[in-house]
Amino acid sequence: MPTVVIVGAGAAGLWAAAVAARRGAEVLVLEKTPRAGTKILASGGTRCNLTTTLGPREAARLFGREGEAFLRPAFDALSPADVRAHVERLGVPTVVEPELEKVFPRSQRAVDVRDALLEDAEGAGARIRYRAGVRELRREGSGFRVVAENGEVVADRVILAAGGRSYARTGTTGDGYAWLRGLGLRVVPPVPALVPLLSDAEWVRELTGIALPHVEARLLDPADRLIARRRRPVLFTHLGLSGPGAMDLSAPVARAAMSGPTTGWKVALDLLPDVGMDALRDRLSDASRQGGGPTLARALGETDLPARILAAACAQAGLPANPRLHEVPRKLRNRLVDALKGLRVPISGTLGFDHAEVTAGGLALDEVDPTTCEVRSVPGLYVVGELLDLDGVIGGLSFQAAFATAELAARHASR
Ligand SMILES: Cc1cc2nc3c(=O)[nH]c(=O)nc-3n(C[C@H](O)[C@H](O)[C@H](O)COP(=O)(O)OP(=O)(O)OC[C@H]3O[C@@H](n4cnc5c(N)ncnc54)[C@H](O)[C@@H]3O)c2cc1C
């Protein structure tokens, strides 16, 4: 049976260790920090959103076109339902937050998930060496020499699961990229993703604390082209926009920021995503003809939109807060409709790697066989999890990708 060295005892490393050891491989995990699964412990506000209720195809689609094509075999091999079932088999019952398709442990304790995965790996026979930061990876004969802080090991196969470079305080400092480049492999420049967005507009800061649970956020580039859209809650903060709806749009902003200031980038918030543009125009037009001169708030009827947000939309249209609609000429009414269906928030960047839930960029997907996660030009070397050029959206998708790629690599590496 082959000896398999796994670098990193995070989500993907623990999963791969259990699968490879169960299949009879001799497995050694080298972990830089004194503990396993630190990001699992921090995840989902320490509740760990471990996967999604979406099916494998729908889940893969959330990684963009290239990501979807790459992840299909992995999600077919280990679907979100398989992840959930396995974690339940390990003794961690789960619950669903249906509106956002999220799966959590019933205990709402991330530590239960981490402990279960760790016990699974160790119970299957994998050994974990802590404080064993890997410094170098060399090919040696048909295998590898792995140089760690406290010694060297040789291995027939190596699974790299060292993660990205976000939240460096959890141990992920982007070490894997240098090893991959050293092997002549293409690494797509890493950028922070799933991270809050910055805005330097004063009026945005004044809305701090306002949460908009039912909006659609659209990311527009300086030429007003639609880059991405997401219907998820958005939160105004003293720095800009947070919440899944904003964070899900952050990777293109971070990429743009690499080549200079992000002047002209904005998020357009559709405050009434269930009401069509024409229907809203008609509604405001009808209201403007009614006696009594109803205000904007009256005309909108049942809405959970805070008055301050409506006032911001009015200001963007050049109107006072909550105007009486019979006093608003048609041209301005149309501007108001535009602002309600696309309140424009200027974006000046992201909060960066320190606050990013994941790293976008990483080992280019065309370097890797998607059916095995083996590097095409380096037989015996597998790359999994966040170290790959994969980034999805918030909702358990990052763990799903980490577990599924780990599953494929471990099955193949243990043969
Ligand atoms: C605050 C926060 C909340 C999150 N919440 C969620 C969530 O609810 N749901 C979700 O799906 N995703 C969530 N994520 C993202 C998710 O945690 C990661 O995508 C996932 O952990 C990636 O798994 P991985 O195994 O590739 O990397 P990691 O889990 O980051 O593991 C990498 C491991 O490699 C080790 N390592 C690094 N360098 C070396 C080295 N040189 N030698 C040895 N070991 C090394 C690290 O110490 C670490 O233990 C969250 C992330 C953060 C930061």
Ligand as a Chemical Component Dictionary entry (heavy atoms), coordinates in Angstrom:
data_LIG
# 
_chem_comp.id                   LIG 
_chem_comp.type                 NON-POLYMER 
_chem_comp.pdbx_formal_charge   0 
_chem_comp.three_letter_code    LIG 
# 
loop_
_chem_comp_atom.comp_id 
_chem_comp_atom.atom_id 
_chem_comp_atom.alt_atom_id 
_chem_comp_atom.type_symbol 
_chem_comp_atom.charge 
_chem_comp_atom.model_Cartn_x 
_chem_comp_atom.model_Cartn_y 
_chem_comp_atom.model_Cartn_z 
_chem_comp_atom.pdbx_ordinal 
LIG C1  C1  C 0 -14.213 33.084 9.362 1  
LIG C2  C2  C 0 -14.484 32.038 8.329 2  
LIG C3  C3  C 0 -15.739 31.463 8.252 3  
LIG C4  C4  C 0 -16.007 30.490 7.277 4  
LIG N1  N1  N 0 -17.224 29.895 7.267 5  
LIG C5  C5  C 0 -17.497 28.947 6.340 6  
LIG C6  C6  C 0 -18.736 28.235 6.349 7  
LIG O1  O1  O 0 -19.563 28.402 7.254 8  
LIG N2  N2  N 0 -18.968 27.334 5.339 9  
LIG C7  C7  C 0 -18.034 27.085 4.366 10 
LIG O2  O2  O 0 -18.294 26.251 3.471 11 
LIG N3  N3  N 0 -16.833 27.681 4.378 12 
LIG C8  C8  C 0 -16.539 28.600 5.338 13 
LIG N4  N4  N 0 -15.309 29.203 5.336 14 
LIG C9  C9  C 0 -14.311 28.794 4.320 15 
LIG C10 C10 C 0 -13.693 27.432 4.702 16 
LIG O3  O3  O 0 -13.279 27.485 6.042 17 
LIG C11 C11 C 0 -12.490 27.109 3.805 18 
LIG O4  O4  O 0 -12.837 27.270 2.456 19 
LIG C12 C12 C 0 -12.021 25.669 4.034 20 
LIG O5  O5  O 0 -11.590 25.510 5.365 21 
LIG C13 C13 C 0 -10.890 25.311 3.079 22 
LIG O6  O6  O 0 -10.430 24.028 3.403 23 
LIG P1  P1  P 0 -8.907  23.625 3.132 24 
LIG O7  O7  O 0 -8.726  22.301 3.751 25 
LIG O8  O8  O 0 -8.589  23.793 1.703 26 
LIG O9  O9  O 0 -8.067  24.698 3.911 27 
LIG P2  P2  P 0 -8.006  25.002 5.550 28 
LIG O10 O10 O 0 -9.239  24.457 6.146 29 
LIG O11 O11 O 0 -7.717  26.412 5.580 30 
LIG O12 O12 O 0 -6.812  24.108 6.001 31 
LIG C14 C14 C 0 -5.478  24.324 5.620 32 
LIG C15 C15 C 0 -4.573  23.756 6.695 33 
LIG O13 O13 O 0 -3.233  23.713 6.191 34 
LIG C16 C16 C 0 -2.373  24.125 7.219 35 
LIG N5  N5  N 0 -1.123  24.621 6.611 36 
LIG C17 C17 C 0 -0.923  25.770 5.936 37 
LIG N6  N6  N 0 0.357   25.867 5.535 38 
LIG C18 C18 C 0 0.978   24.741 5.954 39 
LIG C19 C19 C 0 2.318   24.261 5.882 40 
LIG N7  N7  N 0 3.294   24.978 5.300 41 
LIG N8  N8  N 0 2.600   23.051 6.419 42 
LIG C20 C20 C 0 1.633   22.325 7.066 43 
LIG N9  N9  N 0 0.368   22.746 7.197 44 
LIG C21 C21 C 0 0.034   23.937 6.643 45 
LIG C22 C22 C 0 -3.154  25.204 7.953 46 
LIG O14 O14 O 0 -2.650  25.437 9.244 47 
LIG C23 C23 C 0 -4.548  24.591 7.954 48 
LIG O15 O15 O 0 -4.739  23.757 9.081 49 
LIG C24 C24 C 0 -15.008 30.141 6.326 50 
LIG C25 C25 C 0 -13.740 30.719 6.408 51 
LIG C26 C26 C 0 -13.472 31.661 7.399 52 
LIG C27 C27 C 0 -12.092 32.251 7.471 53 
# 
loop_
_chem_comp_bond.comp_id 
_chem_comp_bond.atom_id_1 
_chem_comp_bond.atom_id_2 
_chem_comp_bond.value_order 
_chem_comp_bond.pdbx_ordinal 
LIG C1  C2  SING 1  
LIG C2  C3  SING 2  
LIG C2  C26 DOUB 3  
LIG C3  C4  DOUB 4  
LIG C4  N1  SING 5  
LIG C4  C24 SING 6  
LIG N1  C5  DOUB 7  
LIG C5  C6  SING 8  
LIG C5  C8  SING 9  
LIG C6  O1  DOUB 10 
LIG C6  N2  SING 11 
LIG N2  C7  SING 12 
LIG C7  O2  DOUB 13 
LIG C7  N3  SING 14 
LIG N3  C8  DOUB 15 
LIG C8  N4  SING 16 
LIG N4  C9  SING 17 
LIG N4  C24 SING 18 
LIG C9  C10 SING 19 
LIG C10 O3  SING 20 
LIG C10 C11 SING 21 
LIG C11 O4  SING 22 
LIG C11 C12 SING 23 
LIG C12 O5  SING 24 
LIG C12 C13 SING 25 
LIG C13 O6  SING 26 
LIG O6  P1  SING 27 
LIG P1  O7  DOUB 28 
LIG P1  O8  SING 29 
LIG P1  O9  SING 30 
LIG O9  P2  SING 31 
LIG P2  O10 DOUB 32 
LIG P2  O11 SING 33 
LIG P2  O12 SING 34 
LIG O12 C14 SING 35 
LIG C14 C15 SING 36 
LIG C15 O13 SING 37 
LIG C15 C23 SING 38 
LIG O13 C16 SING 39 
LIG C16 N5  SING 40 
LIG C16 C22 SING 41 
LIG N5  C17 SING 42 
LIG N5  C21 SING 43 
LIG C17 N6  DOUB 44 
LIG N6  C18 SING 45 
LIG C18 C19 SING 46 
LIG C18 C21 DOUB 47 
LIG C19 N7  SING 48 
LIG C19 N8  DOUB 49 
LIG N8  C20 SING 50 
LIG C20 N9  DOUB 51 
LIG N9  C21 SING 52 
LIG C22 O14 SING 53 
LIG C22 C23 SING 54 
LIG C23 O15 SING 55 
LIG C24 C25 DOUB 56 
LIG C25 C26 SING 57 
LIG C26 C27 SING 58 
# 
